């Protein structure tokens, strides 16, 4: 197989779905993965060892595993999660392996490349930034009033912020708290605000034929990529064509925000960012004309294609998503 050089950005299950589809389209894939997770096994390892949170990186490299018995065996080994109540309970073995490799090699990219070799991965996995990040969000509508006094609905300490005359905005800190907030996210920021990007990550974006952003959790997996300065500049300066893949459902972090509204909040955070294609499943579009107009303001053509799994509307079908990507690439002379 041959195909365009594709860089896919995101995190978690959304990025994994995109990578599994891209494996059917091209051999030249680079995954760029968010590094802001502060929960579960990743959060524990991050806090104890001061490393990048490995969980989303593990999910990306296993999604790229070779489709052979060898690749599937090691994929399952890395995804294995320990049960019980001891100190290993809740840890994914792949998280421990990646952390061990980082302990042996100063460069996190070297450790990820070694895991990729173990799985005969059909691509490369790189971190979004070279240091662990913290996500903070300005959130409106947290109730009851105690939320605004310093304790969020998830028991996460918060800080009062400035809102409109009728809207109180609260600062929610940490990826887990932002993902679970019951309020409406107005904006996000990263700490540190100017994190370094891995040189290999910037180079991959600049050398790509296509860059794909999304799908995934909008505020904690998709938009953070646009807020790492060196990565944002590479995304702006690259000669690659850019595809923004929308989610299948507007729930969780984006509950109550339309598809067009999600594009608008992205544009507010990265006003120079332009796209060539916005890819969406027809079932996830609430206002096609409004979405098409908003995509146009970002320089993009709206492409509607059925990419959801039949009988499971919230899950991507890798074959259907692969077909959509192939059509997008091919119709623009890059197949």
BAKOL-39448 format. One record per residue: x, y, z of N, C-alpha, C, O, CB in turn; residue in three letters. Coordinates in steps of 0.1 Angstrom, whole numbers, plus 5000, padded with zeros to 4 digits. Glycine has a CB too. Layout:
BEGIN
XYZXYZXYZXYZXYZAla;...
***
This chain:
BEGIN
500849885000500050005000500950125000501950135006499050005012Unk;500550224993501150354994500050454996498850424996501950394981Unk;500350584999499350685002500050805007501250815008498350635012Unk;499250905009499751035014500351025028500050935036498651145014Unk;501251115031501751125045500751205053500451315051503151205045Unk;500151135063499051185071499551195086500051105091497851095070Unk;499251315091499451335106498051355112497251435107500351465108Unk;497751265121496451275128496651315142497451265150495751135128Unk;495951425146496051485160494851455168493651465163496351635159Unk;495051425181493851405190494251335202495451345207492751335183Unk;493451245207493651175219492551075222491451095217493951265231Unk;492850975230491750885234491150805223491750775213490750955242Unk;489850775225489150685216488950745202488950675192487850645222Unk;488750875202488550945189489750935180489550895168488251095191Unk;490950955185492150945177492350795173492750765162493350995185Unk;492150705182492250565179491350525168491750445159491950475192Unk;490150575167489250545156489750595143489650525133487850595159Unk;490250715143490850775131492050695126492150675114491250915134Unk;492950655136494150575132493750445126494350395116495050555144Unk;492750375132492350245127491850255112492050165104491350175136Unk;491150365109490650385096491850425087491850375075489650505096Unk;492750505091493850555082494750435079495350435068494650665089Unk;494850335087495650215084495250155071495950085064495650115095Unk;493950175067493350105055493550195043493250155032491950085057Unk;494150315045494250415034495750445031496050465019493550545038Unk;496650445040497950485038498950405047498550365058498150635039Unk;500150395043501250345052502050445059502750415068502150255043Unk;501750575056502550685062501750765072501150865068503150775050Unk;501750715084500850775094501650825106502550745111499750675099Unk;501450945111502050985123500851035132500051115128503051105121Unk;500850985144499851025154500451125164501551095169499250905162Unk;499851235165500251335175499251345186498051365184500451475168Unk;499651315199498751275209498851375221499851425225499051135215Unk;497651415226497551515237498251455249498251325251496151545240Unk;498851535258499551495270499051575282499851625290501051505268Unk;497751575284497151655295496351565305495851615314496351765290Unk;496251435302495451345311496051355325497251335327495451205305Unk;495151365335495551365349494751265357494751275369495451505354Unk;494151175350493251075358493750935356494550905347491851085354Unk;493250845364493450705363494950665364495750725371492950655350Unk;495250555357496650505356497650615351498750635357496750385348Unk;497250685341498150795335498450905346499550945347497450855323Unk;497350945353497551045363498451005374499251075379496251085368Unk;498350875378499150825389500650815385501450855393498650685393Unk;500850775373502250765368502850905366504050925368502350675355Unk;502050985361502451125359502851195372503951255372501351205352Unk;502051175382502351235395503551165402504351235408501151225404Unk;503651035401504750965408506150985401507150995408504450825409Unk;506150985388507450985381507651115373508751135368507450865371Unk;506751205372506951325365507051315350507651395343508151395370Unk;506351205345506451175330505251225323504251265329506651025328Unk;505251225310504051255302503051145305503451025308504451255287Unk;501751175306500751075308500750975297500551015285499351135310Unk;500950845299501150755288499850695282499950635271502050645293Unk;498750715288497550635284497150665270496950565262496450665293Unk;496950785266496550815252497550775242497250735231496150965251Unk;498850795246499950745237499850595235500050555224501350785243Unk;499550525246499450375245498250345235498450255227499250315259Unk;497150405237495950385228496350405214495850335205494750465233Unk;497050505211497450545197498350435191498150395180498050675196Unk;499350395199500350295193499650165191499950085182501550285202Unk;498750125200498049995198497050005187496849905180497349955211Unk;496450115184495550135173496350115160495750075150494950265173Unk;497650145160498450135148499149995146499949975137499550245148Unk;498849905155499549775155499349705142498349725135499049685167Unk;500249625138500249545126499049445127498849385137501549475123Unk;498249435116497149345117497549205114497149135104496049385106Unk;498349145123498849015122498648955136498349025146500349005118Unk;498848825137498748755151499748825160499348845172498948605150Unk;500948845156501948915165501449055169501549085181503348925157Unk;501049135160500549265164499449265173499349345183500249345152Unk;498449175171497249165179497549115193497049155203496149075173Unk;498549015194498948965207499449075216499049095227499948855206Unk;500449155210501149255218500149375220500349445230502349305211Unk;499249405211498249505213497449465226497249555235497249515201Unk;496949345227496249295238497049305251496449335262495649155236Unk;498349265250499149275262499249415267499149435279500549215259Unk;499549505258499749645262498449705268498449795276500249725251Unk;497249655263495949715267495549645280494549685286494949695256Unk;496149535284495749465296495849555308496849625311496649335298Unk;494749555316494649635328494549545340493649455341493449735327Unk;495449565350495449485362494249515371493749625372496749515370Unk;493649405377492549415385493049405400494249405403491449305382Unk;492049395409492349375423492449505431491949605426493649305424Unk;493149495442493149615451494549655455494849745463492349585464Unk;495549585449496949615452497449735445496749805438497849495448Unk;498749765446499349885440499349885425499349995419500749905444Unk;499149775418499149765404497649785399497449795387499749645398Unk;496649775407495249775403495049905395495350015399494349765416Unk;494349885384493949995375495050035365494750105356493650115384Unk;496249995367497250025357497149935345496949815346498650005363Unk;497349995333497449925320498949885319499749965321496950005308Unk;499149765315500549715314501349805304502549835306500549575309Unk;500649845293501349935284501850065290502850115286500449965272Unk;501050125299501450245306502750225314503650305314500350295315Unk;502850105320504050075328505250045319506350095322503749945337Unk;504949985308506049955298506650085293507850105292505649865287Unk;505750175288506150305283506950385293507950445290504950385278Unk;506450385306507150455316508450405319509450475321506250455329Unk;508650265318509950205320510850245309512050265312509750045321Unk;510450245297511250285286511650435287512850465284510550265272Unk;510850515292511150655294512250665306513050765306509950735298Unk;512150575315513150575326514550535321515550575326512650485337Unk;514550455310515750405304516350505293517550505291515550265298Unk;515450575287515850665276515350805279514250825283515250615262Unk;516250905278515851045281514851095272514051185276517151125281Unk;514851055260513951105250512651025249512650905246514551115236Unk;511451085253510151015252509850955238509250855237509051105257Unk;510351025228510050975214510750845212510150755205510551085204Unk;511950825217512650705216511950585222511750485216514050715222Unk;511350605234510550505240509350465233509050355231510150555254Unk;508650565227507450535219507850465206507050375202506750665216Unk;508950505200509350425188509650285191509350195183510650495182Unk;510250255203510550115207509250035209509149925205511450115219Unk;508250095215506950025216506350005202505749895200505950115225Unk;506450095194505950075180506649965173505949885166506150205172Unk;507949945175508649835169508149705175508049605167510149845171Unk;507849705188507349575194506049535187505849415186507149595209Unk;505149625183503849595177503949595162502949575156502849695182Unk;505149615156505249635142504149745137503449725128504949505134Unk;504149855145503149955142503250015128504250025123503250065153Unk;502050035123501950095109501950245109501250315103500650045102Unk;502850295117503050445118503750475131504350395138501650505118Unk;503850605133504650655145503750735154502850795149505850745140Unk;504050735167503250805177504250905184505350875188502650705187Unk;503751035184504551145190503651225200502451225198505151235179Unk;504351275210503551365219503251495214504051555206504251375233Unk;502151555218501751695214502751795219503051895212500351725219Unk;503251775231504151865237505251785245505051665247503451965247Unk;506351845247507451775254507351765269508251705275508751835250Unk;506351835275506151835289504751805292503851825284506551965296Unk;504451745304502951725308502251855309502851955313502851645321Unk;501051855305500251985305499051975314498551865317499752015290Unk;498552085319497352095327496352185319496752285313497652165341Unk;495152135317494052205311493252285321492852225331493252115302Unk;493052405319492052485327490952535318491152565306492752595335Unk;489752545323488652585315487852685323487652685335487752465311Unk;487252785315486352875320484952815318484552805306486453025314Unk;484252795328482952715327481852795333481952855344483052575335Unk;480752805326479552875330478552775335478452665330479052965319Unk;477652825344476452745347476652635358475852545359475952685336Unk;477752645365477952545376477052575388476952685392479452545381Unk;476352475392475352485403475552375412476052275408473852485397Unk;475252385425474652505431475652615434476752615429474052465445Unk;475152715441476052835444477352795450478352875448475352935452Unk;477452685457478652645463479752625453480952635456478452525472Unk;479352585441480352555430481152685428482352675425479652515417Unk;480452805429481152925425481952975437482753075436480153035421Unk;481752915449482552955460483852885462484652905471481752935473Unk;484152785452485452725453485452575452486552515451486152765465Unk;484352505452484252365451483352325439482152355439483752295464Unk;483952265429483152225417482252105419482352045430484152195406Unk;481452075409480551965411481151835411480551735416479551975399Unk;482451825407483151695408484151695420484951605421483951675396Unk;483951795429484851795441486251855437487151835445485051665447Unk;486351915426487651975422487652115426486752195423487851955406Unk;488752165433488852305436488752395424489352365413490052335444Unk;487952505425487852595414488052735419488152755431486452585407Unk;488152825409488352965413487253055406486953025394489753015409Unk;486753155412485753235406486453325395487553365397485053325416Unk;485753335384486253415373485253525368484153525374486753335361Unk;485653595358484753705353483753645343484153575334485553815347Unk;482553685344481553645334480753765330481253885332480553545340Unk;479653745323478853855319478053905331478153845342477853825308Unk;477154005329476354055341475453945346475153955358475554175336Unk;475053855338474153745343474753615343474053515346472953745334Unk;476053605340476653465340477953465348478853545346476953435325Unk;477953375358479153355366480053245359479553135356478753315380Unk;481253275358482253185351483253135362483753215370482953245339Unk;483453005362484352945372485452875365485352825354483552835380Unk;486652885370487852815365487852675370487952645382489152885369Unk;487852575361487952435364489252385360489652415348486752355358Unk;489952315368491352275366491552125364491052045372492252325377Unk;492252085354492551945352491651885341490451915340492351865365Unk;492251795333491551725322490351655327489251665320492451635314Unk;490451575337489351495342488151585346487051565343489751415354Unk;488451695354487451785358486751855347485551875347487951885368Unk;487551895337486951965325486051865317484951905313488052025316Unk;486551745315485751645308484451615315483451585308486551525306Unk;484351625328483251585335482351695340481351675346483651505347Unk;482751825337482051935342480551935338480251895327482652065338Unk;479651975347478251985343477852125338476752145334477451955356Unk;478852215337478652345332478952345317479152245311479452445339Unk;478952465311479252495297480552555296480852665301478152585290Unk;481452485289482852535287482852655278482352645266483852425282Unk;483352765282483452885274484852895267484852935255483153005282Unk;485852855274487252865268488152775276487852735288487753015268Unk;489252745270490252665277491652735276491852815267490352515272Unk;492552685285493952735284494852625289494352525295494152865293Unk;496152635286497052525290498052585300498352705300497852475278Unk;498452505309499552535318500652435317500352315319499052545333Unk;501852465314502352605311501752655298501352575289503852615310Unk;501652785297500952845285501852845272501252855261500652995288Unk;503152825274504052815262504852695263506052705264504952945262Unk;504252575262505052455264505852425251505352455240504052335267Unk;506952355253507752325241507152205234506552115240509252285245Unk;507252205221506752085213507952005209509052065207506052135200Unk;507851875208508951785204509251825189508351835181508551635205Unk;510551845186510951875173510451775162510051815151512451875171Unk;510351645166509851545156508351575153507951545142510051405162Unk;507651625163506251655161506051765151505251755141505551685174Unk;506751875153506751995144507151945130506551985120507552105149Unk;508251875129508751825116507651745108507551755096510051755117Unk;507051655115506051565109504851655103504451625092505451465119Unk;504451755110503351835105503751915093503051925083502851935116Unk;504951965093505452045082505651955070505552005058506752115086Unk;506051825071506251745060505051665055505151595045507351645064Unk;503951685062502751605058502051645045502251765041501751615070Unk;501351555039500451585028499051625033498351715028500351465019Unk;498651555044497351585050497551585065498251505071496251475046Unk;496851675072496751685086495251665090494351735085497351815092Unk;495051575099493651545104493551575119494251525127493251395101Unk;492651665122492351705136490951645140489951675133492451855138Unk;490951575151489651505155489451375148490251345139488451605152Unk;488451305152487451335162488051315176489151275178486251245161Unk;487251345186487651335200486951435209486251525204489151345201Unk;487251425222486751515232487151655228488351685227487151485246Unk;486251745225486551875218487551955226488452005221485251945216Unk;487251975239488052065247489252005253490252075256487152125258Unk;489351875255490451815261491351725252492451695256489951735273Unk;490851695240491651615231491951685218492951655212490951485228Unk;490951765213491151825200491751965200492851985195489751835193Unk;491052055207491552195207492952215214493552315210490552275214Unk;493352135224494652165230495752165220496752235222494952065240Unk;495652095209496752095199496952235193498052265188496451995188Unk;495952315192495952445186496552545196496652665193494652485181Unk;496852505208497252595219498752575223499252645232496352585231Unk;499452485217500852465218501552555208501452525196501352315217Unk;502152665211502552765201503352705189502952735178503452865208Unk;504352625191505152575180504352485171504552485159506452505185Unk;503452405177502652315170501552395162501252365150501952215179Unk;500952495168499952575162500652645150499952655139499452685171Unk;501852705151502452765140502752665128502652695117503752835144Unk;503152545132503452445122502152405114502152395102504052315128Unk;501052395122499752365116499352485106498652455096498652345126Unk;499652605110499352715101500252725089499752755078499452845109Unk;501552695091502552715080502652595071503152615059503852745086Unk;502252475075502452355066501752375053500652435052501952235074Unk;502352305043501652305030500652195029499952175019502752285019Unk;500552115040499552005040498152055039497852175043499751915052Unk;497251975034495852015035495351965048495851865054495051945023Unk;494252035053493852015067492351965067491552025060494052135075Unk;492151855074490751805075490351805090491151755099490651665069Unk;489251865093488751865107487551765107486551775101488252005111Unk;487751655115486751545116485851575128486351575140487351405117Unk;484551595126483651625137483251495144483251385139482451695133Unk;482751505157482251395164480951345160480151415153482251425179Unk;480551225164479251165160478151215169476951205166479351015160Unk;478551255181477451305191477951435197479151455199477251195202Unk;476951515201477251635208476851615222475651655226476551765201Unk;477651555230477351525244478651545252479651575247476851375245Unk;478551515265479751535273480251675273479451765277480851445269Unk;481451695269482051835269481351935260481352055263483451825265Unk;480651885250480051975240478451965241477751995231480451935226Unk;477951915252476551905254475952045252476352145259476151845267Unk;474952055243474252185241474952275231474552385229474152255254Unk;476152235226476852315216476652245202477052135201478352325220Unk;476152315193475952265180477252235173478352285177475052365171Unk;477152165161478352135154479052275149480252285150478052055142Unk;478152365144478652495140479252565152480352635150477552575134Unk;478652555164479152625175480552565179481352645184478252605187Unk;480752445177482152385180483152445171484252465175482052235179Unk;482852465158483752525149484052675153485152715153483252525135Unk;483052735158483152875162484052895174484952985175481852935165Unk;483952795184484752805196486252775192487152825198484252715207Unk;486452685183487752645178488352775172489552805174487752525168Unk;487652845163488152965157488453075167489353145164487153015146Unk;487653075177487953175188489353155194490053245197486853175198Unk;489653025196490952995202492152995192493253015197490852855208Unk;491952975180492952975170492453045157492252985147493452825166Unk;492453185158491753255147492453245134491853275123491653395151Unk;493753215133494553205121494353065114494753055103495953235123Unk;493752975121493752835116492752825105491552875106493352745128Unk;493152755094492252735083492252585080493152515082492652815071Unk;491152535074490952395071490552395056489952485050489952325080Unk;490752275050490352255036489052175036488152195027491352175028Unk;488852085046487652005047487151995061487951975070487951855041Unk;485852005063485251965076484451835072483451845065484352075082Unk;484751725079484151595076483151565087483451575099485151485075Unk;481851535084480851515094479951405089479651385077480051645097Unk;479451325099478351225096477051305095476751385104478351115107Unk;476251275085474951345084474051335096473351435100474151295072Unk;474151225104473351205116473751295127473051315137473351065120Unk;474951355126475451445137475351585134475851675141476951415139Unk;474751615122474551755118473151805121472151755116474851775103Unk;473051905130471751955133471252065124470052095123471852005148Unk;472252145118471852255109472852255097473952315099471852385116Unk;472552185087473552165076473952295070475152325068473052075065Unk;473052385067473452515061474252595070475152665066472152585056Unk;473852595083474652675093476052625094477052695095473952675106Unk;476152485094477552425095478352455083479552485084477352275098Unk;477652445071478352475059478952615058480052645054477452445046Unk;478052705063478552845063479652875073480652945070477352945066Unk;479552815084480652825094481952765089483052815091480252765108Unk;481852645083483052585077483652665067484852685066482652445071Unk;482852735059483252825048484052935054485052985048482152875040Unk;483652985065484453095072485853055076486753135078483653155083Unk;486052925078487352865081488052825068489152765069487152745091Unk;487552855057488152815044487852675040488452625030489552835045Unk;486952605046486752465044485452435036484452505037486752395057Unk;485452325029484352265023483752165033484452085039484652195010Unk;482452165035481752065043481551935035480951935024480452115049Unk;482051825040481851695034481051605043481451585054483251625030Unk;479851565039479051475047479151335042479051305030477551525046Unk;479451245051479651105048479251015060479551055071481151075044Unk;478550905057478150815068479350745074479950655067477050715064Unk;479750775086480950715092480650645105481550585111482050815094Unk;479350645109479050575122478750425120478350385109477750645128Unk;479050355130478750205129477250185130476550245138479450135141Unk;476750095121475350065121474950005134475549915139475049975109Unk;473850055140473350005152474150065164473750035176473449855153Unk;475150145162475950205173476250345169477450375165477250125177Unk;475250435168475550565162476650655169477150745162474250645163Unk;477050625181478050695187479450645184480450705190477850705202Unk;479550535177480950475174481250485159480350465151480950335179Unk;482450515156482950515142483150375137483550285144484250595141Unk;482750355124483050235117484350255110484350345101481850195108Unk;485350175112486650195106486650195091487350265084487650105112Unk;485850095086485750085071485050205065485550255055485049955067Unk;484050255071483250365065484150495067484150575058481950385072Unk;484850505078485650625080486850625070487250725065486150635095Unk;487350505068488450485059487950525045488750595037488950345058Unk;486750485041486250525028486050675026486350735016484950455025Unk;485650735037485450885037486750955035486951045028484750935050Unk;487850905043489150965042489650945028490251035022490150905052Unk;489550825022490050795009489350884999490050944989489750645005Unk;488050915000487351004991487851144992488051214982485850994993Unk;488051185005488551325007489951345001490251434994488651355022Unk;490851245003492151254998492151244982492851324976493051145004Unk;491351154977491351124963490751244955491251274944490651004960Unk;489751304960489051414953489851534953489551624945487651444960Unk;490951534960491851654961493251614956494251684959491951714974Unk;493251504948494551474941495651414949496751424945495051584934Unk;495251354961496351304970496151164973496851114982496251384983Unk;495351084965495250944968496450864964496550744965493950884961Unk;
***
